[in-house]
Amino acid sequence: MTSNMLTSTLSLKIKYFRFSAALSIVFALLASPSSFSQGMLGAQSGITAADLSALRGATAGGTGLGTAGLGGGATGVTGLLAIPMPTVGAEDDADTAKPDSKNNKKQAPLPPNEFQKYLLQTTGQMLPLFGADFFENLNNSNAQYARSPVGDDYVLGAGDQLLIRIWGSTSAETTVTIDRQGAIAIPKLGTLRLAGVKAGQVDSVVKAFFSKFYKDIEVSVALGKLRKITVFVVGQSRNPGSYALSSQSTLTSALFASGGPSAGGSIRRVQLKRQGQTVAEFDLYDFLGKGDKSADIKLQDGDVLFYPRAAGFMAFLGKVNNPGVYEIKAGANSNDLKETLSDYLNLAGGLPVTADPRRATLERVLSGTDQPRKVQDITLTDAGLQIQIKNGDVVTVPAIVPELANAITLRGAVAQPTRMAWRPGMRISDVISKKSLLINPETVRKQNEVLFSSFEQERSARGRARVPSDLAIERVLLEKKNNADEQYQVSQQVAVAGKPIDGQTAKGIDLSKASIAEQTEREFTIAQLGKPTLPEDGIADRIGKLNEQINLDYAVIERFSRDTLEVSLLPFHLGRVLTNPLGKDDHALEPGDVITVFTFKDIQVPVSRQQILVRIEGEVNRPGVYQLDSNKNLQQLIEMAGGTTAEAFAYATSLLREETKKTQKLNMDKILRKMEAESSSIIAQIMQSGGSDSASLQAKIQSVQLSQKQALDRFRNLKPEGRVALDIPVNAVGQVNDFPAIKLENNDRIVIPPRPSFVQVFGFVNTESALLYRKGLSVKDYLAISGVGSSADVNGAILVRANGSSLTNQSIWSNDVLSAEVLPGDTIFLPEKLDRESVWSQSVRTAKDFTQVLYQLGLGAAAIKTLRQ
């Protein structure tokens, strides 16, 4: 061979190797970028981008090859070998997990069957059908197998998709689908039949096929999309029809795909038919009640799922864990019922601890009789649980009576209210053995809060008053309802008057949609905080109040008799029980007894037995808090306090008493109710006397309502002081004998002010101020100094004395108030002149009359000033 021929031959071989290398790269890129040949020659052969682009264009029409590789010398094959693979069709890339639209929709709940309707008529309860809700929220059953692992025993068939990977002396990768003949076709190599091969053996079968053509290769075969099979669902199905399911599907897959049985269908005898024969019968209760899926079998193409009609139903009512309707399973003979009450009770989750198994009832339907419903008493014990269940049975399990059989209860003013077990011979002294057991939580709380600041005390009080969330929600909703009721009453009054108001309709308030979601966070927080009892103003108010006084003279046992169903009371002297155990007061206890211990707050005790703590302050030499005997009076208290000072103004001495404050509060509540009643009548009068202009009438009513609401709110904010008028002479100099020898009570507060130099004047005067006291001047003189307003009612002037009494005009001929001499510390109030012809003015005048009543109650000048503002 000449040098030119040799050069030509080498040139052709180099070009061939370059082309082969480039073609191998292209095929590798087209099939999978990661599957390049490991023994490729000429990988660095200098192929340009233009060459690669031209090759891609040349192969764009499809070559029938997936991934090609170059064989090395180990193949024993002369030249270059490639593995031709079929290309993947577009239909092979379809999403296998895409569910069928029929199976993907959310199902509506089943309508009640005839037995459920019967229970509704006879018991008033609509009980659920056990197992029906299991089919209501199911995803497509075929989708669960789309990407799930396949077992080694899975048998390949037409339509299954395979992903084949080859590596070693050559490499290739492709996805193929088994055709209807059960084979896959490899161009230039032939066909390989895979139908009937198990998934665990497919690797070896494919490797054996390719080993005929290539040496030193490894093969991996993975399953992609699985073939579909068609299953027919018939009988009492909720959604009968044909279903395309995954070839991995089982009998339960078809159950869920079809949505379960109809209301009258059976889920206890579901039959799988194949080629006209029943090959399996499935009881879903075994799966739902026990988790047993052993009867579940694989489906085949053309299988028929048949739902027979249910053989019957029974029901559980009352105290079972899952009350409901349960299907009865029957054999070939409908009378062959072998399941017992125990079997169905297990399905129902058994009995809760609150059930009473001694008093269950069984209601049974005996068809063919005049009165088919019969009831018998049963016990859910060994014998009762073996009763065989029949169609139509209703078992009712009652709740236990939550009565304590052997408890002794201790409550009231004790350290720890509790229940304890009764034992024979038990007495009161066994429950209350020492006085330290009577240190109640309120006493402990007060002792703990001794060092609290006012803010810490308030925080503690609010924490104790916090309302649970559910009750706070009810408070918010109740407030909304009350507000709506007020609007409705106004609309009704307008309707009665025959003058409809724009925007008001009878019962135009929808309360049915009220929910906590509609409430604001502020409303909810306020309701949850409740109304705490805030701590007292100062430290002096807490002196001597670190404990709650226990009533040792009286405690009581409440005893309930099961024979007579009556409660009897056994009073006893708690003090003697503590000092003399086993004495006559130390009663023997019986099961169920309730012992109650009281404080002095619970039941009022004689004054002689009370602890008397009195606070005196102001113009005395030793102001403070003093503990008195029951026979001590005001004069003796002033002596204990070192007498009065030279600046004391005895005439204005205040005695503030808790009992008087309570009485004043009750009287104020009566006045408030009277004002509220008159407010409603005034609205009705305005509507009766109003004109024909609806808008004007509405504006007038709203204005009156707003004014009345403001006045009532101010009245509600008044706080009575509980002042007792002492009737001390105005010329008293502060000697002990100048004060009355009045008996003092616990928590009394005595204030002896200094002699004032001013007189307060306010109301409808030109200048509201404190005027310098001048002896001998009358009310009229002070009004002249302050200046009477143009709208003032001079004849209605009120004089409030420094001792708490008041003076108002009671005569139509003369005015004793204007001529009365003003004393130091007195207060003069001048009200507004009212229009007697206006209905609303009459209501305001009534409010002024109430103001005069307030003075008679001893509320003082601050109360009338609050009402006026």
Backbone hydrogen bonds, N-H to C=O, Kabsch-Sander energy under -0.5 kcal/mol:
donor,donor_aa,acceptor,acceptor_aa,energy
6,L,2,T,-2.5
7,T,3,S,-2.5
8,S,4,N,-2.3
9,T,5,M,-2.8
10,L,6,L,-2.6
11,S,7,T,-2.0
12,L,8,S,-2.2
13,K,9,T,-2.3
14,I,10,L,-2.5
15,K,11,S,-2.4
16,Y,12,L,-2.5
17,F,13,K,-2.9
18,R,14,I,-2.6
19,F,15,K,-2.5
20,S,16,Y,-2.9
21,A,17,F,-2.6
22,A,18,R,-2.5
23,L,19,F,-2.8
24,S,20,S,-2.3
25,I,21,A,-2.2
26,V,22,A,-2.4
27,F,23,L,-2.5
28,A,24,S,-2.2
29,L,25,I,-2.5
30,L,26,V,-2.7
31,A,27,F,-2.4
32,S,28,A,-2.6
35,S,32,S,-1.6
36,F,34,S,-0.8
40,M,37,S,-0.6
45,S,42,G,-1.6
52,L,48,T,-2.1
53,S,49,A,-2.4
54,A,50,A,-2.3
55,L,51,D,-2.4
56,R,52,L,-2.4
57,G,53,S,-2.1
58,A,54,A,-2.0
59,T,55,L,-1.8
60,A,57,G,-0.6
62,G,59,T,-1.9
75,T,72,G,-1.4
76,G,73,G,-1.2
78,T,76,G,-0.5
89,G,87,T,-0.5
92,D,89,G,-1.2
93,D,90,A,-1.2
94,A,91,E,-0.9
96,T,94,A,-0.6
98,K,95,D,-1.1
103,N,100,D,-0.8
104,N,100,D,-1.3
105,K,101,S,-0.8
107,Q,136,E,-0.7
117,K,113,N,-2.1
118,Y,114,E,-2.1
119,L,115,F,-2.2
120,L,116,Q,-2.0
121,Q,117,K,-1.9
122,T,118,Y,-2.0
123,T,119,L,-3.0
124,G,119,L,-0.8
124,G,120,L,-0.9
125,Q,119,L,-0.8
127,L,125,Q,-0.9
130,F,128,P,-0.6
130,F,325,V,-3.0
132,A,129,L,-2.1
133,D,129,L,-0.5
134,F,131,G,-0.7
135,F,132,A,-1.5
136,E,133,D,-1.0
138,L,135,F,-0.5
143,A,140,N,-0.6
144,Q,140,N,-0.7
145,Y,142,N,-1.2
146,A,143,A,-1.1
154,Y,151,G,-1.7
156,L,154,Y,-0.5
156,L,197,V,-3.1
159,G,178,I,-2.4
160,D,157,G,-1.9
161,Q,225,K,-3.2
162,L,176,V,-3.5
163,L,222,A,-3.3
164,I,162,L,-0.6
164,I,174,T,-2.8
165,R,220,S,-2.6
166,I,172,A,-3.3
167,W,218,E,-2.0
169,S,216,D,-2.0
172,A,166,I,-2.3
174,T,164,I,-2.3
176,V,162,L,-2.7
178,I,160,D,-2.5
179,D,183,A,-2.7
182,G,179,D,-2.0
184,I,192,L,-2.6
186,I,190,G,-3.5
189,L,186,I,-1.9
190,G,186,I,-2.5
192,L,184,I,-2.8
194,L,182,G,-2.3
194,L,192,L,-0.5
195,A,182,G,-2.5
196,G,156,L,-2.7
197,V,194,L,-2.3
199,A,154,Y,-2.7
200,G,152,D,-2.2
201,Q,198,K,-1.7
202,V,198,K,-0.8
205,V,201,Q,-1.8
206,V,202,V,-2.4
207,K,203,D,-2.3
208,A,204,S,-2.1
209,F,205,V,-1.5
210,F,206,V,-2.1
211,S,207,K,-2.0
212,K,209,F,-1.0
213,F,210,F,-1.5
214,Y,210,F,-2.0
218,E,167,W,-3.1
220,S,165,R,-2.4
222,A,163,L,-2.4
224,G,161,Q,-3.1
229,I,245,L,-3.0
231,V,229,I,-0.5
231,V,243,Y,-2.7
232,F,303,D,-2.6
233,V,241,G,-3.1
234,V,232,F,-0.5
234,V,305,L,-2.8
236,Q,307,Y,-3.1
237,S,235,G,-2.0
238,R,260,G,-2.6
239,N,258,S,-0.7
241,G,233,V,-2.2
243,Y,231,V,-2.8
245,L,229,I,-2.8
245,L,243,Y,-0.8
247,S,227,R,-1.6
249,S,246,S,-1.9
251,L,297,I,-1.9
254,A,250,T,-1.6
255,L,251,L,-1.7
256,F,252,T,-2.3
257,A,253,S,-2.5
258,S,254,A,-1.9
259,G,256,F,-0.8
260,G,255,L,-1.7
262,S,236,Q,-2.5
265,G,262,S,-1.1
266,S,308,P,-2.2
270,V,282,F,-2.0
271,Q,306,F,-2.5
272,L,280,A,-2.8
273,K,271,Q,-0.6
273,K,304,V,-3.2
274,R,277,Q,-3.4
277,Q,274,R,-1.5
279,V,272,L,-2.5
279,V,277,Q,-0.8
280,A,272,L,-1.2
282,F,270,V,-3.2
284,L,267,I,-2.9
284,L,282,F,-0.6
286,D,283,D,-1.2
287,F,283,D,-0.7
288,L,284,L,-2.8
289,G,285,Y,-3.0
290,K,286,D,-1.2
291,G,287,F,-1.1
292,D,286,D,-2.4
293,K,291,G,-0.6
296,D,293,K,-1.6
299,L,249,S,-2.6
302,G,230,T,-3.0
303,D,300,Q,-2.1
304,V,273,K,-2.5
305,L,232,F,-3.8
306,F,271,Q,-3.0
306,F,304,V,-0.6
307,Y,234,V,-2.0
307,Y,305,L,-0.5
310,A,264,G,-2.6
311,A,328,I,-0.6
314,M,326,Y,-2.7
315,A,393,D,-2.0
316,F,324,G,-2.3
317,L,395,V,-3.0
319,K,397,V,-3.1
320,V,318,G,-1.9
321,N,350,G,-2.2
322,N,348,A,-1.3
324,G,316,F,-0.9
325,V,128,P,-3.0
326,Y,314,M,-3.4
328,I,312,G,-2.9
331,G,333,N,-0.7
331,G,336,D,-0.9
334,S,332,A,-0.5
336,D,333,N,-2.2
337,L,335,N,-2.0
338,K,336,D,-0.7
341,L,387,I,-2.1
342,S,385,L,-2.1
344,Y,340,T,-1.4
345,L,341,L,-2.2
346,N,342,S,-1.8
347,L,343,D,-1.5
348,A,344,Y,-1.9
349,G,346,N,-1.4
350,G,345,L,-2.6
355,A,352,P,-1.6
356,D,398,P,-2.6
359,R,356,D,-1.2
360,A,378,I,-0.9
361,T,396,T,-2.2
362,L,376,Q,-3.0
363,E,361,T,-0.5
363,E,394,V,-3.0
364,R,362,L,-0.5
364,R,374,K,-3.0
366,L,364,R,-0.6
366,L,372,P,-3.1
367,S,365,V,-0.8
369,T,366,L,-0.9
374,K,364,R,-2.6
374,K,372,P,-0.6
376,Q,362,L,-2.1
378,I,360,A,-2.7
380,L,357,P,-2.9
381,T,379,T,-1.8
385,L,381,T,-2.5
386,Q,383,A,-1.1
387,I,384,G,-1.3
389,I,339,E,-1.9
392,G,313,F,-3.3
393,D,390,K,-1.9
394,V,363,E,-2.3
395,V,315,A,-2.8
396,T,361,T,-2.4
396,T,394,V,-0.5
397,V,317,L,-2.3
400,I,354,T,-3.0
403,E,401,V,-3.2
408,I,420,M,-2.9
409,T,593,D,-2.6
410,L,418,T,-2.9
411,R,595,I,-2.5
413,A,597,V,-2.4
414,V,412,G,-2.3
415,A,437,L,-3.3
418,T,410,L,-1.7
420,M,408,I,-2.3
422,W,406,N,-3.6
426,M,423,R,-1.7
428,I,587,H,-1.3
430,D,427,R,-1.0
431,V,427,R,-0.7
431,V,428,I,-1.3
432,I,428,I,-3.0
433,S,431,V,-0.6
437,L,434,K,-1.4
438,L,435,K,-2.5
439,I,436,S,-1.3
440,N,438,L,-1.4
443,T,440,N,-0.7
444,V,440,N,-1.9
445,R,441,P,-2.6
446,K,442,E,-2.1
447,Q,443,T,-2.1
448,N,444,V,-2.2
449,E,445,R,-1.8
450,V,447,Q,-1.0
451,L,448,N,-0.5
452,F,449,E,-1.1
457,Q,453,S,-2.5
458,E,454,S,-2.1
459,R,455,F,-2.6
460,S,456,E,-2.2
461,A,457,Q,-2.4
462,R,458,E,-2.5
463,G,459,R,-2.0
464,R,460,S,-2.0
465,A,461,A,-1.6
466,R,462,R,-0.6
466,R,463,G,-0.7
467,V,528,Q,-4.5
472,A,468,P,-2.4
473,I,469,S,-2.3
474,E,470,D,-1.5
475,R,471,L,-2.0
476,V,472,A,-2.2
477,L,473,I,-2.5
478,L,474,E,-2.5
479,E,475,R,-2.3
480,K,476,V,-2.1
481,K,477,L,-2.2
482,N,478,L,-2.6
483,N,479,E,-2.2
484,A,480,K,-2.1
485,D,481,K,-2.6
486,E,482,N,-1.9
487,Q,483,N,-1.7
488,Y,484,A,-2.2
489,Q,485,D,-2.5
490,V,486,E,-1.9
491,S,487,Q,-2.1
492,Q,488,Y,-2.2
493,Q,489,Q,-2.5
494,V,490,V,-2.4
495,A,491,S,-2.1
496,V,492,Q,-2.5
497,A,493,Q,-2.1
498,G,494,V,-0.5
498,G,495,A,-0.8
499,K,494,V,-1.8
504,Q,501,I,-2.1
505,T,503,G,-0.5
508,G,505,T,-1.8
510,D,508,G,-0.5
511,L,509,I,-0.9
514,A,511,L,-1.3
518,E,515,S,-1.5
519,Q,516,I,-1.3
524,F,520,T,-2.0
525,T,521,E,-2.3
526,I,522,R,-2.5
527,A,523,E,-2.2
528,Q,524,F,-2.2
529,L,525,T,-2.0
530,G,526,I,-1.2
534,L,532,P,-1.1
541,D,538,G,-0.7
542,R,539,I,-1.3
543,I,540,A,-0.9
545,K,542,R,-1.6
549,Q,547,N,-0.6
551,N,598,F,-2.7
552,L,550,I,-1.2
555,A,572,F,-1.9
556,V,596,T,-1.7
557,I,570,L,-1.3
558,E,594,V,-2.9
559,R,557,I,-0.6
559,R,568,S,-2.6
561,S,566,E,-2.5
562,R,560,F,-0.6
565,L,561,S,-2.1
568,S,559,R,-2.7
570,L,557,I,-2.3
572,F,555,A,-2.4
574,L,572,F,-0.9
575,G,552,L,-2.9
577,V,573,H,-1.6
578,L,574,L,-1.9
579,T,575,G,-1.7
580,N,576,R,-2.6
583,G,580,N,-1.5
586,D,583,G,-1.0
587,H,585,D,-1.8
589,L,426,M,-3.2
592,G,407,A,-2.5
593,D,590,E,-2.0
594,V,558,E,-2.0
595,I,409,T,-3.4
596,T,556,V,-2.4
597,V,411,R,-1.6
598,F,554,Y,-0.6
600,F,549,Q,-1.9
603,I,599,T,-1.4
609,R,606,P,-1.4
610,Q,606,P,-0.5
610,Q,607,V,-1.2
612,I,610,Q,-0.6
612,I,628,L,-0.7
613,L,611,Q,-0.7
614,V,612,I,-0.5
614,V,626,Y,-2.9
615,R,748,D,-2.5
616,I,614,V,-0.5
616,I,624,G,-2.7
617,E,750,I,-2.4
619,E,752,I,-3.1
620,V,618,G,-1.9
621,N,643,G,-2.3
622,R,641,A,-2.5
624,G,616,I,-2.1
626,Y,614,V,-3.2
628,L,612,I,-2.4
628,L,626,Y,-0.6
632,K,629,D,-1.4
634,L,742,I,-1.8
637,L,633,N,-1.9
638,I,634,L,-2.3
639,E,635,Q,-1.7
640,M,636,Q,-2.2
641,A,637,L,-1.8
642,G,639,E,-1.6
643,G,638,I,-3.1
644,T,734,G,-0.6
645,T,619,E,-1.5
648,A,645,T,-1.2
649,F,753,P,-2.6
650,A,648,A,-0.7
652,A,649,F,-1.4
653,T,650,A,-1.9
654,S,751,V,-2.7
655,L,724,V,-0.7
656,L,654,S,-0.6
656,L,749,R,-3.0
657,R,655,L,-0.6
657,R,722,G,-2.8
661,K,657,R,-2.0
662,K,658,E,-2.1
663,T,659,E,-2.1
664,Q,660,T,-2.7
665,K,661,K,-2.2
666,L,662,K,-2.1
667,N,663,T,-2.3
668,M,664,Q,-2.5
669,D,665,K,-2.0
670,K,666,L,-1.8
671,I,667,N,-2.2
672,L,668,M,-2.6
673,R,669,D,-2.3
674,K,670,K,-2.0
675,M,671,I,-2.6
676,E,672,L,-2.4
677,A,673,R,-2.1
678,E,674,K,-2.3
679,S,675,M,-2.0
680,S,676,E,-1.7
681,S,677,A,-1.8
682,I,678,E,-2.2
683,I,679,S,-1.7
684,A,680,S,-1.8
685,Q,681,S,-2.2
686,I,682,I,-2.3
687,M,683,I,-2.1
688,Q,684,A,-2.0
689,S,685,Q,-2.2
690,G,686,I,-0.8
694,S,692,S,-0.8
697,L,693,D,-2.2
698,Q,694,S,-2.5
699,A,695,A,-2.2
700,K,696,S,-2.2
701,I,697,L,-2.5
702,Q,698,Q,-2.5
703,S,699,A,-2.1
704,V,700,K,-2.4
705,Q,701,I,-2.9
706,L,702,Q,-2.3
707,S,703,S,-2.3
708,Q,704,V,-2.9
709,K,705,Q,-2.6
710,Q,706,L,-2.2
711,A,707,S,-2.3
712,L,708,Q,-2.8
713,D,709,K,-2.5
714,R,710,Q,-2.2
715,F,711,A,-2.0
716,R,712,L,-2.4
717,N,713,D,-1.3
718,L,715,F,-1.3
724,V,655,L,-2.8
725,A,723,R,-0.5
732,A,729,P,-1.5
738,D,735,Q,-1.3
739,F,736,V,-1.5
742,I,740,P,-1.7
744,L,632,K,-1.1
747,N,613,L,-2.5
748,D,745,E,-1.8
749,R,656,L,-2.0
750,I,615,R,-3.0
751,V,654,S,-2.4
752,I,617,E,-2.1
755,R,647,E,-1.8
759,V,771,L,-2.8
760,Q,826,D,-1.9
761,V,769,S,-2.1
762,F,828,I,-2.3
764,F,830,L,-2.8
765,V,763,G,-1.6
766,N,787,G,-3.3
767,T,786,S,-0.9
769,S,761,V,-1.4
769,S,767,T,-0.7
771,L,759,V,-3.2
771,L,769,S,-0.7
773,Y,757,S,-2.9
777,L,774,R,-1.6
779,V,820,A,-1.4
780,K,818,L,-2.3
782,Y,778,S,-1.9
783,L,779,V,-2.3
784,A,780,K,-1.9
785,I,781,D,-1.7
786,S,782,Y,-2.3
787,G,783,L,-2.5
789,G,764,F,-2.1
792,A,789,G,-1.3
793,D,831,P,-2.6
794,V,792,A,-0.9
796,G,793,D,-1.1
797,A,794,V,-1.7
798,I,829,F,-2.7
799,L,807,L,-2.4
800,V,798,I,-0.6
800,V,827,T,-3.4
801,R,799,L,-0.6
801,R,805,S,-2.7
804,G,801,R,-1.6
807,L,799,L,-2.7
816,D,814,S,-0.6
819,S,815,N,-0.9
820,A,816,D,-0.6
820,A,817,V,-1.0
822,V,777,L,-2.6
825,G,758,F,-1.8
826,D,823,L,-1.9
827,T,800,V,-2.7
828,I,760,Q,-3.1
829,F,798,I,-2.7
830,L,762,F,-1.7
833,K,791,S,-4.4
836,R,834,L,-0.8
838,S,835,D,-1.1
842,Q,838,S,-1.9
843,S,839,V,-1.5
844,V,840,W,-2.1
845,R,841,S,-2.6
846,T,842,Q,-2.2
847,A,843,S,-1.8
848,K,844,V,-1.8
849,D,845,R,-2.2
850,F,846,T,-2.2
851,T,847,A,-1.7
852,Q,848,K,-1.8
853,V,849,D,-1.7
854,L,850,F,-2.1
855,Y,851,T,-1.5
856,Q,852,Q,-1.7
857,L,853,V,-1.8
858,G,854,L,-0.5
858,G,855,Y,-1.1
859,L,854,L,-2.1
863,A,860,G,-0.7
864,I,860,G,-0.9
865,K,861,A,-1.9
866,T,862,A,-1.9
867,L,863,A,-2.2
868,R,864,I,-1.9
869,Q,865,K,-1.5
